[in-house]
Amino acid sequence: MRYHVMALAGLLVTSQAQAAPDPTVHYSLKPVLTDGQLTAVEFDMRFQATQAQTEVDLPDRWARGKDYYKGLKDIEITGATAVSIPANRPAQRILTAAPGAEITVRYHVDANLKAGEEAPIATDMTYPVVGPNRFYILGESVWSTVAGTDERPVTFSADMPAGWAFASNLQDLTSLHGNDSDVAESILVGGTDLHIESIQTSHTRLRIASAGRFDFTLADFTDRTERIIATEQAFWNDGQPSFLVTLAPISPEPGHMSSHGEGRPGAFAIMTVPDAPLETVTFSLAHEYFHSWNPEKLGQTESGADEALSYWFSEGFTDYYGRKLAFKAGVVSLEQFIAEWNEALDRYANSPHRTAPNTELRDHQWADETWHKIAYDRGSILAAYLNAEWRTKGVTLDRFIHTLRDKVAADPGLAAMPTEQRVASVAAGLGVPASEELARFIDRGEAITLPEDAFGGCIRVIMKTVPDVDYGFDLKTFHDTHIFRGVKPDSPAYTAGLRDGMAFLTFKDKDSSDSSMPATFEVRDTDGKTQTITYLPQGKTSHVRQQLMVPAGLTADQAKACAAAITS
Ligand SMILES: [Zn+2]
């Protein structure tokens, strides 16, 4: 405290200044209650200035969200002799303060939900959700950081009112990086109705923090989560000391099936509509938990915009293993495993960017979902392709990825290589050179065709000619007005009873890009009567795609042997 006063008075004496300023940044948060209701969450950052000018970055933008600093109220900065906002950089503050001066940056974020409301679908986890009894916040949207090249050590505390529970990955900084990158990538959940379950697996103290109501039971969700985590830890024979899964609701909206998952250091955050099928959440959890190793322990990813150059590996191989290990964990059936793969193969076959070079994928990464997804699908299909090819030489993809983990841990030079080069180097060391395949399928974007026995066991990868998806009405008018127009008289939609002028009420199944899956709408006809219309959204043109299938009539023993082959 004395130090603080002296710095403020500009009297920093040499004898006091001998100890170098402490680089640690102390973060804390506190719910603000009015008449027992949460009206705001207060955020506080405290640190010592290490040089005459310090730049503080207020939360600004992140993958899907932006302008977070505009939501911060009553920004108060103490301990500096001057604070300025640079021209054209409204999210930054330049602080003038003697080295060693104690700086505090404080502000709050106001409640944005009323009693009984849940987060709207549009949230997409891009802004803080603050209701009367609960908050659900990703760190990117609220925390400020001290700019500079060095990552600073951090501490974290939360000051909860009586009767409130709180969960965050920041509660166990020792198992994270322990620096300000963790704070940006935090999940912060608190509330009066937050339920926290704590389970000890062989490697990890697993906490599941959930609030709100869902169609699935919490016991079922917890069981699946635990089995996925245990299976992936067994796969790697490794696991971090603690892991947090958070689950919070999005308010249901007719016609939308929405689930969002965000991987965080030492945590996975899920927001979902109450009627989301547990399988969707399960695959997503298996994918996200696999990120604890890929890319976390498999070498550095490219930095900045170039990070997307490695998505075929960090996301695609993670999709491959997420599906495989979810199946191995026994939380999805063989049918669900096959359906998940077929959805990916179908998306890939239909993708307008199927043969785009990897640099184009990088350049358009956030342009839209089709650009974003292609690296995932290309990567997971390549993983299956390489596994099949290498297996003939006695090397499985599992052996490759375990070797990669071990070699990266032992060799910083390998860890720092570009992803493609690193993968090729480890593969070559195992006697399965891969640079030619990587140049073809990743760099140049040539289409990948899986061999028939790529998945082993009884699963066959077959070629199928399938009709292109055509809903048979004008999609643009439909999206803009929710009224069906331009229904083609020779379409399956018309045959099923759909007519111009009908009003859309709800979807009865998920929006699909697969023409073999029925589209079912509830509509109101022009007489005001409600009807259900079901048809296959098949157009007159077609495309060829690969798909997984299992021969009909397998005995139980055959099915079991088949399953074992997929996961071996
Ligand atoms: Zn991912």
Residues whose N, C-alpha, C, O or C-beta is under 5 A from the ligand:
A	BS01	ZN	E315
